[in-house]
Amino acid sequence: MRAGRCGVTLLACLLAAVVMGPPASATPEGQSTQAYGQAPVWTGCDQFVNDTKPIPTAQCGYVSVPVDYADPQGAQAQLAVIRIPASGDRIGVLMVNPGGPGASAVDTVAGMGAALADTDIGRRFDLVGFDPRGVGHSTPELRCRTDAEFDAYRREPNADYSPAGVAHIETLYRQFAQSCADRVGKEFLASLATATTAHDMDVVRAALGENQISYLGFSYGTEIGAAYAEAYPDRVRAMVLDGAVDPSLDPIEENLRQMAAFQTAFSDYAADCAQLAGCPLGNDPSQFVNRYHQLVDPLAKQPARTSDPRGLSYQDAITGTVDALYSRQYWKFLTSGLLGLARGTDPGDLLLLADDYVKRDANGHYQNSQDAFYGIRCVNSQFPTDPATWAAADQRARQAAPFLSYGSFTGSAPRDICAMWPVPAAATPHPAVSPGPGKVVVVSTTHDPATPYSSGVDLAKQMGAGLITFDGTQHTVVFNGDACVDTAVVAFLVNGEQPPAGLRC
């Protein structure tokens, strides 16, 4: 799960809230025979993907779904779908969702195809991804701001929690929320719930001609998987959920759990940095947080110069730091950026990390992943509207993740953007349910900053699932180079073998 710092309070400045869909109450299968009676028209994928050229066997197309399943003849959304056919003895389809919410499954599967082509996964499964409604290559696209508007917003420090500062931040939030409604309409904005995405996934399953699916969900993709398992348990053959969210927690409690995990990841980074001569955070663990604030906090008043004419804003420095904590591979860029701040040289690597997080390319164009993040998140949980609740949450957040807190506690804080969303949410936190014995495996990383380890443990218990524990500091691990994890996952997906109890990689 990812979200830019823009548009959220300190409590939600990272990957914000649990995205909890309500129980999928009524399946669309009986409501929309039109949706269930279609087949994609497959073409090449060059016009579908952003950065990665898919392997030649990849096929892309669209599947239509009603914006409102209660009105199947009304407005329609077009879901972009990619399929890379199995190259060997085929088992069926493996649907993949990378999370976000707001990340493109089409782009993800396009990138996975070459890497998995000569593995048991590529030989035995059609790799399939569809972009949820509003996301990526699906239409209509949820895009709430222009590139220039997004650039301008990133220059806002959003660090002043005085009464006037809070009022200013909430005004920006309302403007963004209203812009989303104005550009796609409230009906479409209200249709982005995870339970609806689960219904859409079943329409895609039927369009592919499959009786059951195997599924690999990362991060928020575990939410989609859990919702699908709840609504369509008999359609699940095998399901792997990596980087899990506990759907039984309310948004504030989930955010606090997440912020504590980010603090742990920051401490891991700082301890690693301290082994280097000239680490910008020094080598005294008791001073890592203070030193970080000495480098970053001045940017709230004056951005740092970079070779990029935009400069480095306070918001971008925080966002870039958060981006780097997702993977140890990015730590060297975080160190480089912080060294630039410490030495008064170019801290541009922090700006590049922030651009990576919010998906801004070298031409200044943004993917719509950030706008889709809020659109999906805000209709999946009911957020408190009482300012006092958010002030109390801010105080707890500062204790959970002191490296992210700016200044001292003022007794006030802006409400989350979802507390002023223009369409209502109708979701209640509830435990996930099992689609049947032996059908689910959860993978959880001990120092995952975005989806804490404890959430994976909890989800495995709720779903009666096998659990693979990975010792590391990163967000998700499947098919990311760890042979221990990948061997167990492949054995489960291909042969249905549950991992050994207590497996730790």
SEDODO-675676 format. One record per residue (C-alpha): residue number from 1; x, y, z. Coordinates in steps of 0.001 Angstrom, whole numbers, plus 500000, padded with zeros to 6 digits. Layout:
NUM;X;Y;Z
...
This chain:
1;500000;500000;500000
2;501324;503356;499041
3;500169;506920;499325
4;501933;510204;498975
5;502110;512445;501990
6;500026;515008;500137
7;496450;514960;501246
8;496769;513196;504567
9;497512;514032;508173
10;500632;512942;510039
11;498699;509882;511153
12;498010;508918;507568
13;501103;510296;505890
14;502381;506954;504728
15;500136;504332;503315
16;497264;505741;505137
17;494408;503560;506118
18;493228;500060;505934
19;491166;499806;502820
20;488334;497685;504096
21;485531;496722;501791
22;482221;495805;503331
23;481113;492200;503069
24;480153;491530;499474
25;476431;491317;500067
26;474986;490484;496676
27;476877;488924;493827
28;476420;490581;490469
29;476227;487257;488649
30;472471;487119;488884
31;472090;490834;488239
32;474141;491301;485087
33;474073;488458;482612
34;475477;490942;480099
35;478635;491352;482193
36;478999;487590;482549
37;478393;486787;478901
38;481365;488535;477309
39;484868;487652;476174
40;487768;490081;475688
41;488908;490967;472189
42;492630;490316;472535
43;495195;492580;470873
44;498828;493455;471432
45;499797;495355;474577
46;502003;498200;473360
47;499281;500804;473927
48;498386;499410;477356
49;501630;499546;479334
50;503639;502508;480602
51;507301;501613;481031
52;507807;497887;480488
53;507571;496248;477079
54;505780;492924;477635
55;506965;489669;476118
56;505632;488958;472596
57;503036;486431;473759
58;501242;488990;475946
59;497651;489799;475022
60;495589;492776;476167
61;491927;493726;475991
62;488996;495123;477933
63;486167;493687;480013
64;483051;495804;480606
65;481414;496064;484023
66;478474;498207;485136
67;479393;501197;487281
68;476459;500181;489488
69;475662;496471;489555
70;472121;497338;490600
71;471764;499100;487229
72;473463;496700;484799
73;472232;498565;481721
74;473527;501903;482981
75;476975;503476;482707
76;479819;501038;482092
77;483491;500938;483081
78;486104;499294;480879
79;488656;497195;482764
80;492038;496814;481070
81;493207;493183;481182
82;496534;491559;480301
83;497083;487836;479781
84;500393;486047;479191
85;499511;482469;478218
86;501191;479544;479951
87;504040;478098;477935
88;503688;474510;479155
89;501275;472109;480839
90;498639;474633;481865
91;496872;474563;485246
92;494785;477701;484798
93;495099;481429;485451
94;497105;483196;488129
95;495584;486622;488705
96;497991;489190;490129
97;497286;492493;491870
98;500202;494685;493049
99;498232;496737;495574
100;498362;500476;496081
101;495500;500897;496019
102;495976;502512;492648
103;498833;500457;491173
104;498411;499006;487687
105;498163;495224;487521
106;498550;495438;483740
107;501952;497094;484111
108;502937;494679;486879
109;502123;491543;484908
110;503826;493005;481831
111;506974;493335;483931
112;506651;489884;485533
113;506186;488023;482277
114;509810;487837;481187
115;511068;487118;484701
116;508670;484203;485209
117;508544;482839;481657
118;511022;480017;482280
119;509739;479108;485741
120;507028;476712;486852
121;504743;479712;487299
122;505160;480898;483709
123;504912;477375;482323
124;501851;476299;484317
125;499750;479468;484565
126;498352;482153;482345
127;499540;485307;484122
128;496594;487705;484294
129;496194;491212;485656
130;493356;493677;485417
131;493401;497314;486438
132;490579;497957;488911
133;488019;500579;487949
134;489524;504051;487917
135;493090;502699;487951
136;495824;502672;485335
137;494619;501787;481864
138;490977;501189;482798
139;488378;503792;481908
140;487064;506099;483091
141;490342;507100;484676
142;490176;508666;488116
143;492366;511742;487703
144;491643;514614;490057
145;494379;517127;489190
146;496643;518204;486394
147;500385;517616;486460
148;500946;521295;487255
149;498441;521167;490117
150;500164;518120;491581
151;503576;519796;491314
152;502205;522854;493107
153;500678;520771;495862
154;503961;519037;496570
155;505465;522428;497417
156;502973;522817;500276
157;504745;521852;503513
158;501503;520890;505321
159;503433;521089;508575
160;501684;524007;510316
161;499216;522627;512859
162;498211;525978;514301
163;494465;526700;513946
164;495137;528752;510819
165;497460;526093;509428
166;494939;523320;510051
167;492219;525354;508339
168;494487;525875;505314
169;495327;522178;505039
170;491672;521158;505296
171;490774;523675;502590
172;493300;522015;500284
173;491837;518605;501129
174;488290;519744;500336
175;489393;521235;497038
176;491075;517992;496036
177;488099;515874;497075
178;485658;518071;495190
179;487884;518001;492122
180;487708;514194;492112
181;483904;514323;492194
182;483744;517032;489542
183;485964;515156;487087
184;484477;511648;487239
185;481091;512175;488894
186;479856;511046;492286
187;478273;507855;490947
188;481596;506559;489669
189;483461;507817;492735
190;481059;505863;494945
191;481666;502654;492961
192;485315;502127;493904
193;484807;499940;496982
194;486928;496821;497352
195;483820;494631;497461
196;482884;495970;494022
197;486390;495211;492761
198;485900;491638;493980
199;482724;491451;491889
200;484644;492876;488925
201;487320;490223;489388
202;484704;487514;489130
203;483397;489034;485900
204;486973;488926;484562
205;487241;485286;485665
206;484096;484428;483737
207;485237;486401;480693
208;488413;484314;480653
209;486322;481133;480674
210;487733;479919;483987
211;485838;477991;486646
212;488349;478883;489383
213;491306;481209;489763
214;494620;481159;491529
215;495554;484550;492932
216;498658;486448;494044
217;497951;489693;495866
218;500530;492117;497207
219;499795;494753;499861
220;496317;496214;499170
221;495958;493318;496744
222;495567;491158;499853
223;492415;493170;500628
224;491045;492420;497189
225;491920;488755;497626
226;490240;488540;501026
227;487119;490250;499666
228;487006;487839;496733
229;487467;484832;499008
230;484570;486060;501132
231;482236;486634;498178
232;483262;483712;495951
233;484903;481001;498086
234;484166;478226;495590
235;485942;480149;492825
236;489254;480143;494734
237;491719;477413;493795
238;494780;478824;495590
239;495534;482260;497005
240;498842;483816;498130
241;498607;487082;500074
242;501939;488891;500542
243;502176;492037;502680
244;498838;491624;504374
245;496465;494110;505945
246;494300;493103;508910
247;490747;494038;507871
248;489440;493789;511416
249;491168;497014;512518
250;489631;500468;512213
251;491544;503007;510105
252;493163;504891;512972
253;494387;501774;514759
254;495717;500311;511530
255;497542;503539;510726
256;499151;503651;514139
257;500315;500064;513757
258;501742;500981;510379
259;503515;504100;511617
260;505247;502092;514324
261;506443;499713;511600
262;507821;502612;509564
263;509673;503833;512639
264;511244;500382;512977
265;512284;500456;509319
266;513758;503943;509775
267;515764;502688;512756
268;517009;499746;510677
269;518098;502138;507935
270;519792;504507;510370
271;521688;501669;512063
272;522904;500467;508671
273;523883;503992;507646
274;525819;504452;510885
275;528230;501719;509790
276;529409;504020;506994
277;531981;506752;507444
278;530237;510090;507170
279;526673;508854;507660
280;524481;512006;507621
281;522608;510753;510707
282;525781;510188;512725
283;526526;507015;514654
284;524644;507571;517922
285;521318;505671;517818
286;519823;507983;520439
287;520312;510919;518059
288;519183;509434;514729
289;515719;511018;514872
290;516985;514383;516106
291;519623;514505;513403
292;517062;513648;510747
293;514857;516526;511877
294;517823;518902;511853
295;518327;518078;508179
296;514718;517984;506991
297;512660;520379;509119
298;514221;523603;507716
299;512717;522673;504343
300;509259;523517;505698
301;510316;527171;505507
302;512791;527087;502623
303;513130;524292;500030
304;516651;523182;499136
305;518124;523864;495727
306;518580;520919;493399
307;519744;520492;489826
308;516054;520060;489057
309;514540;523577;489103
310;511713;522390;491370
311;514008;522111;494363
312;513407;519814;497330
313;510381;520695;499461
314;509713;519484;502991
315;506892;517288;501756
316;509115;515717;499095
317;511898;515042;501595
318;509459;513142;503817
319;507912;511317;500858
320;511340;510392;499504
321;512377;509026;502883
322;509242;506917;503095
323;509816;505608;499571
324;513333;504477;500459
325;512114;502536;503488
326;510200;500127;501261
327;513382;498423;500084
328;516994;498223;501199
329;517957;498741;497550
330;516868;502376;497927
331;518761;503116;501123
332;521867;504342;499284
333;519764;506988;497530
334;518291;508130;500840
335;521803;508446;502259
336;522903;510430;499210
337;519964;512827;499534
338;520490;513357;503249
339;524207;513929;502657
340;523267;516642;500184
341;521226;518364;502886
342;524005;517948;505448
343;526708;519350;503159
344;524669;521987;501407
345;525121;520231;498077
346;522486;518744;495774
347;519977;516532;497679
348;518346;515580;494385
349;518202;511862;495132
350;515490;512592;497696
351;513486;514336;494990
352;513934;511339;492686
353;512712;509038;495449
354;509669;511239;495964
355;508984;511185;492221
356;509170;507397;492303
357;506648;507306;495127
358;504077;509512;493418
359;504847;508102;489948
360;506045;511270;488188
361;508110;510561;485090
362;511050;512511;483668
363;508669;514515;481476
364;506702;515747;484471
365;503670;513514;483872
366;502026;511639;486716
367;500312;508299;486624
368;496941;508489;488342
369;497917;506090;491125
370;497822;508733;493863
371;494390;510031;492886
372;493098;506469;492633
373;494583;505725;496050
374;492390;508288;497747
375;489362;507490;495624
376;489492;503839;496670
377;490598;504366;500245
378;487952;506905;501119
379;484958;504777;500125
380;486181;501686;501940
381;486206;502875;505542
382;484162;505273;507592
383;486480;507973;508907
384;485705;510002;512023
385;484742;513609;511371
386;485297;514923;514904
387;488407;517173;515027
388;489183;516061;518581
389;489535;512464;517420
390;492188;513467;514908
391;494030;515645;517414
392;494253;512694;519792
393;495346;510439;516949
394;498053;512931;515973
395;499471;512825;519486
396;499625;509026;519377
397;501144;509111;515888
398;503997;511320;517065
399;504818;508736;519699
400;504597;505852;517236
401;506782;507449;514536
402;508819;510349;515924
403;510932;510615;512766
404;507791;511800;510946
405;506603;514356;513485
406;507193;518040;512777
407;507436;520530;515625
408;505633;520043;518905
409;502117;518789;519543
410;499716;521735;519268
411;496521;520068;520435
412;495020;520261;516952
413;495518;518446;513673
414;493811;518370;510291
415;491220;515699;509791
416;491997;513022;507269
417;490988;513866;503725
418;488591;510915;503790
419;486674;512579;506624
420;485493;515159;504073
421;485075;512931;501037
422;482112;513927;498819
423;480555;510441;498699
424;479753;508274;501721
425;481455;505057;502717
426;479542;502120;504095
427;482142;499766;505503
428;482684;498212;508896
429;485938;496564;509993
430;485451;492812;510122
431;487711;489765;510151
432;488466;488016;506901
433;486958;484586;506334
434;488388;481375;504934
435;487359;480209;501461
436;488072;476648;502569
437;490840;474589;504157
438;494221;474671;502502
439;493359;477373;499965
440;495322;480357;501329
441;498940;481122;502223
442;499952;484440;503809
443;503503;485798;503513
444;504565;488392;506081
445;507890;490208;506536
446;509138;490902;510052
447;510118;494537;509425
448;507726;495387;506611
449;507092;499120;507081
450;503854;499377;505107
451;502021;496202;506103
452;503296;495239;509557
453;504207;491647;510347
454;501507;491357;512988
455;498845;492086;510382
456;499989;489095;508359
457;499880;486882;511428
458;496368;488100;512204
459;495130;487622;508637
460;496505;484078;508524
461;494590;483237;511707
462;491376;484775;510397
463;491547;482847;507117
464;492905;479591;508515
465;495876;480085;506218
466;499425;478861;506154
467;502014;481479;507139
468;505469;482096;505696
469;507614;484477;507760
470;510395;486378;506014
471;513044;488045;508175
472;513875;491364;506558
473;513223;495078;506172
474;511219;495530;502984
475;507670;495620;501663
476;506634;492250;500156
477;508986;489498;499080
478;507383;486939;496739
479;509327;486579;493455
480;511821;489153;494672
481;514872;486935;494899
482;514443;484877;498075
483;514665;481189;497163
484;513202;479987;500462
485;510018;482029;500044
486;509658;481417;496323
487;510119;477642;496605
488;507336;477409;499175
489;505023;479702;497197
490;505541;477801;493931
491;504940;474449;495652
492;501655;475794;496987
493;500455;477407;493772
494;501420;474492;491529
495;500834;471470;493762
496;498657;472797;496586
497;501343;472042;499184
498;500927;474145;502304
499;504256;475421;503707
500;505662;473649;506764
501;504270;475027;510007
502;506451;477832;511316
503;508389;478251;508063
504;510822;481130;508447
505;512955;482401;505589
